[in-house]
Amino acid sequence: MKNSVSLVDMDEFDRKILAILGRDGRITYTDLAAQVGLSKTPCQQRVRRLVDSGLITGFRAIVDPAKVGLDHVAFTEVKLSDTREEALRRFNDAVRQIPEVEECHMIASSFDYLLKVRPPDIRRYRIVLGEKISSLPHVASTSTFVAMETILESAR
């Protein structure tokens, strides 16, 4: 398991920078600096410090899943037969290898993990579930919930 993350020292300028970059990661340093109330060089230095500290972990393009044929979303509950550390590690390592699994969360509930799976359609989901997810180490059972419509989805 990961160690706990230490908090990064931030002030109001840093918080503003994070908020703006969270909305628009392609903003120019000139525009970012103007919105934050700094000159360009100190603004660039602050962004570099936020990246170097690990607080900003990257920048990416957010793709519209429907426009690339991936508008099907299923949530899969996974119950494990063994929840000792070695079993959890093996499951975690293996689930990362399934490209259709977009998110994986360990859950405190009657099941152990919740997966967000994004295949192109329900037929492909059945194959992913049957051949990949169900074959992961220590999987005892699964339960699926199919999203009919996405109302709000975070870009993070």
N, C-alpha and C positions, 0 to 999 in steps of 0.2 A: 504494500500500500504506500501511497505517497505520504511524505511528511507534511505537516501543516504548513501553509503558506504564510510567510511573514508579511505584514502590511507595509506598503511603501509610503514614505512620508510625502504627503501632497498638500498643496495649498489651493486657493480658489482658482488661480490661473490653470493649474493642472486639471482641476475638476472641469473647468470650462473647455479646455482642450479635449479631454476625454469625451465630453458630451457632444461636442461638435464633430469630432472624428467618428464617433459612434453613428452619427446621422449621415456623414459624408466623408468617407475615407479618402476621397480623391480631391478634396479641397486643396488649393495651393497654400503654401506657407504664407504668402502675402495676405491672402484672404483670411486664413486662420488667425494670423497675428492681429489683423484689424479687428476681427470679431472678439478676440480675447482681450485686446487692449495692450498688446506688447509690440515691440518692433520685431522684424522678421528673424534676426539672428537669435535672440533669446528664446523666441518661440520654437525655432528649429532645435535648439539645445534642449529645451524641455521635452519635446517629442522624442528626441534621441535618448534622453535619460529614462523616459517612461518605457521605451522599447527595451533599452539595456537592462532595466530593472525587472523585466518580465511582466510588467503590468499590461503593456500592449503586446499581445502575442502574435500579431500579424495583421495583414491587410489582405482582403480578398474580394473577388467579384461575387455578387449574390445573383445566382441564376434563377430565372423563373422556371420552376420544375415542369409546369404544364407545357411550356414552349419547347422543352427538350424531351417530352414524352414520359415524364416521371411524376404525373399528378396523382398517382395512387399512393395512399398512405395507410399503413396498418400499424397498430400498436400491439406488441406481443408481450404478454406476461410470461416469464420463464421461472419455473420452480426447479431448484437443483436438488439432487439426491444427497449431496454432501456440501456443507458450507464451511469446511475448515479452510484455512488460509491457502494451502496448496491447491485445493479444488477451485477456490475463487480465482487464484492467479491463472490457472490453466484455462478456465472459462473466459476470463478477461482477455488473455492473449489470443485465444481462438476467435472470439467474437469480433475483434478488431480486423480480422482477415476477411470478413464478409462485406463486400462493397455495398450491398443493398441496405445494410444496417447503418442508418444515418446517426442515431444516438443510442447510447446504452447507459442506463442508470441503475445502480444498486438501490433497492427499495426496502424500506422498513414496513413490511406488510405480510400478508399471507403467502406472497410469492417473493422471489429474490431479486429479479431484474425486470425492468421495463425497457423494451426495445422499440425504437421508432424505425420502421422498415419502409423504404421507398423503392419498390420495384415498378416496372412500367405498367403492370396490370395484375389482376387477381390470379391469372394462370401462373404468371412468373412468381407471385408471392407463394402460391401453393408449393412450387418447386423449391424456393428458398427455404420455406418452413420445413418441408419434408426432408430435403437433402442436406441442408446446411445448418439451420438453427437447431433442429431436433437431434442432429449429430454432434453438437458441441459437447465438450466434456461435462459430465455430471448432470445433463438435462434430464429431469424426471418427467416434467409435463409442461405444456404451453397452453395459452389461451389467447385468442386473437380478437381484436376490436378493429373494424375497418372504418376509417374516417370517410364520411359521406361528403363533407365540405370543410375546408379550412377557413376559419373566420379570422384568426389572428395567428401569425407565425413570426417568431423573432428572427431577426437576421443575424443574431449573435451566434 
